[in-house]
Amino acid sequence: MRWLMGRESRKITREYDPRDLSRICAMTEDGIIGARPADLTRPAIPLWEHRAARRALREAGRRSVDEELIFRTIEARRAHLAPLPMIDMTPDCAARDA
C-alpha cells in the first residue's frame, strides 16, 4: 500500500475490518486494491487489541512504538490470558455403583 502513496495525486480511501487488521483495502478511482502484511507470520489482530497494546506501552512510558513491539506486547498479553487446562468434574460412575 505504501508504494501507492505519493504516486497518486488523487485521494485514496483506506478501509479495514476492525475485527481483523491483517487485511486492508485502498479504494482509488481505478478500483479497489487489496493489501496483505509483508510478514505473513504475524497473527491477525483486531483493532481493540492493537489499541490496548499501544495504550499499555504508553502507560509503561514508551514514547516510540513500532510494529515489532506492538506484536510482542499482544503475544505476551495473549499468553497471560491463555486458558488453563480444564478439570474433569464428571462423576466416576464406577465408584458410585460400587
Order of alpha helices (4+ residues) and beta strands (2+ residues): beta-beta-beta-alpha-alpha-alpha
